[in-house]
Amino acid sequence: MNKYMLSNDLETLLAEKSDVCISVIMPTHRLSPGKRTDPVELNNLLENVKLELQKKHDNATIAPLTLAMDELYEQIDFMHNTAGIGIFISAGVKKLIPFFFPVKERVTIAQAFDTRDLLYESYYDTPYVVLQLSQKETRLFNGHLNSLTAITDANFPKKYEDEYEYSRHNRGNSNTGHSFVKEIEKDRSAIEEIRFKNFFRETDKLLNNYLRNKIPLIVTGENKDLSYFRQVTTHEEQIACNVPGNYANYNEQELGALTWQAMNLFLNNNKDRLVRDFTEKTGEGLGITGIDNCWRAVQEGRGYKLLVEKDYSVPGYLMDNDEYDLQLHEPGQAHRTLPDAVSSLIQMVHEKKGEVVIVENDVLRDYRRMALITRY
């Protein structure tokens, strides 16, 4: 995930520092009968949070937090569920956020919000552009997850205008006529190739206005058209995937479902590449594993890119007056407890201008569930 592309909600949650940060994350159901149980299950989770707050905090602290929970709960439209829901509350933050990817139930009361599901989703929320090629017209779409929006402006859709006309010639005898026709067809084929390449070259120049900030490009079209375009494009490095086939009759919903598969594969391949990069960096002395080691490196300002498994969570302990030595077993001396040290570390990486990428569970099983590429 590009650290400069975080949503406003995620920026707010990562920046929040408070004695009480409540994160309630619950999977929801799109269909009945599961959908009917979601309101009860979420209400039970929130009631348990209120009980936990009563055990550790005074009424002055609890009252605005419980009020915020009730207000957010009333705003939820359980009839139109997504894949999950998140409630995030602190003294200065009150957020209700839907999740479009599957989530696991988690409740955290700590000094940092549990943002890993939002980080995971933000990575896939990368905007992209879809170019649909054909020899009649080229169309352009803005992509967001599996949703496409057609671009209709002065540039797109761009029509192909055929100005080439073939002359009719009198034939001689049948043998010479057959040979002549073959030459005409060969000539027409060569001319068409030149003209279609020119058409796609003109289309490619127009893309300069839409492919800023290294936005990924997905190109669809028949194999011949894809081949012509690849020969003339100046945006080769931004092509995430080619999707061969004639999809001119697809509506935006159908085309979006198709191109999202390609974009999803591209993003997953990038994650795999990051894991391979980490392995190489380890050989260079720039790779660290384990949350305790990563914690110290990030505190020292060396954290560049943190890879964390999606559902990895572990408590941590910091001795008084020592923010560098994160311990994973509760010490006998005076200490501070971090209910979810992973969330605290993610927040710290963000504060120190590093990047965090959430990967699938078990991808980092050989690296103690966490891997850090360091700056030095």
N, C-alpha and C positions, 0 to 999 in steps of 0.2 A: 504494500500500500504506500502510495506517495504521501509523505507527511504533509504536503501542502494541499492535499485534496480532502482533508477531513471535513465532515459536515459540521455545521454550526453546533448541533446538539452534542456531537462527540467532542468537539473542542471545549465546550462548556463543562462536560462531565470530567474530562481529563484535567482541566485546569482547577477544578474545585478542591479546596482543602478545608476540611471541617472535622470536628470531633466526632460527628455522627453523619455518615454517608450511607443511606439505605438503598440497597439494590435488590429488587424483587423481580426475578426472571422466571417466566412460566410458559411452557408450550401450550398452544391453544388449538382448537379443532375447527376446521372449515365446515364440517358436515355434522349432522346429528347422527347418533345420540350424544356423541362426545361434546358437541357444542353446548348442549344444555347443562352440562356439569361444570363448564368453565367458570361461570360467575361464583358458584359455591366454592370451588377449589381456590380461586384467587382470594376470595373473602377470608377463607380459613388461613391462607398464608399471611395476609395482612394482620389478622387478629393475633397470630403468633408473633409477628414482629412487634406489635404493640405490647404484648406481654414481656418480651425481651427488653424493650426499652424501659418499661416500668421497673425492671430489676436493677438497672444500671444508671438511670438518670432521673433527675427531679422533674416535677410536673411542668415547670417553666420551660424546660428543654423539650419535653415530650409533646406538649399541647399543640404547637404549630406543626409539628411533624405528623401527628395523627390526623389533624385537620386536613393537611395536604394529601394524605393517603386517601381519605374519604372523598375529597374533591376529585382526585384523579380517577378513582374507581367509578364514580358516577359518570364520568366522561366516556367510558369505554362502550363501544358498540359491539356487543358480543354476537350480534346477528351477522356481522361481516368480519369474521376473524381472519387474521393472517396466520403465519406459522407459529407465532409466539408474541408475547407482550412483555415489555419491561417498564417497571416503575422505579424512578430514581428520585430520591428526596434527600435534601439536606437543609440547613438553615437558609441557604441562598439559592437552592436549585429545586425545581419541581418539574419533572419531565415524564411524559407518557410516550413510549416509543414502541411501534410495532416492529416485528421481525419477520422477514420474508424467507429466511432460512431456518431449518429446524434448530431448536434450542433445548437445553436440558434445564430442569427446574433447579434454581439456585437462589438462596436468600443470604445476603451478606450485610452485616452492620459493622462498618469499619471506618477508617479515616480517608478512604479513597473509594470511588465507585468501581464496581465490577464492569469493565468496559469491553471485555474480550469479544462478546457476541457482536457488539457494535463495530469493533475493529474488524472482525471477520467479515461482516456484511459490507462495511465500507470498502474493503479491498475489492469485492465483486461489484460494487456500485460505480466502478470506473466507467465514465462516459466513453462511447465509441461511435464511429460513423460507418454506415453501410452504403457501399456503392453497388448499385444493380446495373449491370451491363447488358445491353442488347444492341443489335444492329439497327434498331429503330429509334431507340432513345436510351439515355442514361438517367437513372434516378438516384437520389441521395436521401439518406435517412439519418436522423440522430437516434442513437441507441442508449437505452437505460435498462439494465437487466434484460428481461425478455420483451420489453416494450419498445416499439419503433414509432417515430414521428416523421412523416414525410417532410422534406424541405421543399417548399414551393416559393421561389423567388425569381429574380431576374436571370439566374444561372441554371436552375434545375426546376423541373425536368429539362434535359437538353435533347432536342430532337435532331435526328440525323437527316440531312437534306442531300439527296442524290441528284447531282447535276450532270451526271455522265449519261449520255445517250449513245446507244449503239446504232451504227449505220447498217441499213439493210443492203446487201450486195447480191447481184445476180450470180447465180451459180453457173459454172461450166458443166462439164460432164459429171456424172455421179461420183466418180473416184476423186477427182480434184475437188468437188464440192464437199465431200466428207472430210478430206484433209483440211480444207479451208475452214470448215465449221470448228474443227478441233483447235485450230490456231486461234480462232475468234474466242472460243471458250477459255482457252489458256490465257489469252490476253485479258479477257474480262475478269478472270479470277485474280490475276496479278493487279489489275487496276482496283478491284474491290478491296484487296488486302491493303493497298496503299491508302485508299480512302478511309477505310475503317480504322486503320492505325492513326491517320490524321485526326479522325473524329475522336478517338480515345485520347490522343495527345492533347487535344483541346480541352477535353473533359478533365484530364489530369492537371492542367494548368489552373482550372477553376477550383480544384481541391485545395489550393494554397490558402483559400479564404476560410476553410473549414477544418483543417488539420493542424491547428496551432497547439502548442504545449505537448507535442508528441502524442496526440490522441490516437489510439489504435484504429486501423481501418480494416474492415472486412469487405471482400469483393465477391460478388456472386455473378454468375453468367455461364454460358456454355463454354466448353473447353477451348474452342477456337477464339472466342472473345477474350477469355482470360489470358490466353497466350499472347494475343495482340497487345493487350493492356500491359502485361508484364514487360514487353519489349520496349514500351515507350514511356512508362511511368518514371517519375523522379521521386516517388514516395515509397520505394521498395522497402525501406527500413521500417515504415509504419504499418505495413500490411501484416496484420495478425494472423489472417487465415484467408484462403480462397475456398469458396463453396461452389463447386461446379454443378451446373444444372440450369434449366430454364424455369425460372420462378416468376415470370412476368405476370402470371394470373393469380399469384398469391396476394391475399390482402395483408395489411400491416400486422395483424395478429399472427397469421400463419408464418409470414416471413420473419417476424420477431422471434417466434419459437425456434425457428431453424437457425438463425444467426446467433441467438444466445447460446446454443449448444457449442458453436464454434468459438465464441468469445470466452465461454466458461472453460473450454479446453485450453485456450491460450493462456488464461490466467492461472490455471492449475499447473501448466507447464512452467510458467514463470516461478511458481513456488518451488517446484522440483529443482529448478535451476539455482534458486537461493540455497537450498540444502546442499547441492553439489558445491556451490561457491564456499559455503561454510567449511566443508571438508577440505577444500584447497587452502582456505585461510588458516585452518588449524595447522597445516604443514608449514605455514609461514609464521607461526606464532601469533596469529591474530584471531584465533578461535577459542572460545571459552564455553564450558558446559556446566550445568548445575546452577540452581538459583542462588546458592550461597556465593559461588565464585562470580556469577554474573552481577550480583548485587554490588559487590566490592568494586568491580570494574566500572560499573555505571556511576557509582558514587564518586569515583576518581575522574569521571569525565571521559572515559575511554569508550563508552557504549556507542556504537554506530548503527547496528541493525540487530534487533532482537527477534528471534524466532521462538514462538511459544505454542505448545499444543492447545487446541481449542478448549478443552475441559480440564486442563491442569490447574489444580488449586492446592495450596499447602499453607498452613500457618507458619509464621516466623516470629523470632524473638530477638529484640535488640537490647543489649545491655545499656544501662543508663550512661549517657555521655559518650556513647560509641555508636555512630550511625553506619559504620562500615562493616562491622562483623555480624552478619545475619546468621543466627543459629536456628537450626531446625528441630532441636530438642529443648524443651523448656529448662532454662538454667535455674539454679538455686538462688542466685543473687538477684538483686533488684533489676527489673527489666521492664520493657514495654512489649506488649503482645500485638502482633499484626494478624488479625483473623484470616486474611487472605494476602499473603506476601506477594503473590503473583500480581494482583491488581495494584499493589503499592509500587512494585517494580515497574510495571507498565507506565504508571503515572510519572515516575521519576525519569524514565527514558524520554518521555514526551517533554518534560520540563527542560531536559538537557539537550534538546534538539536532535534526538535520535529517532529512529523509525522502529515500528513494531509490526510484525507480520504474524498473524495467527494461522497456524497450519493444522491439518487434520490430526486427530488422535493417533498415537503410535508412530507417527512419522519420525519423531525424535526419541524413540525408545532407547536408542543406543547412546543418547546424549543427555540422559537424565531429564527428558521432557522439555529441555530448554537449551537454546544455543545462542551465543552472542558473537557477532563479528565486531571486533574492536577497531578503533581508529589508529591505534598504535600499540 
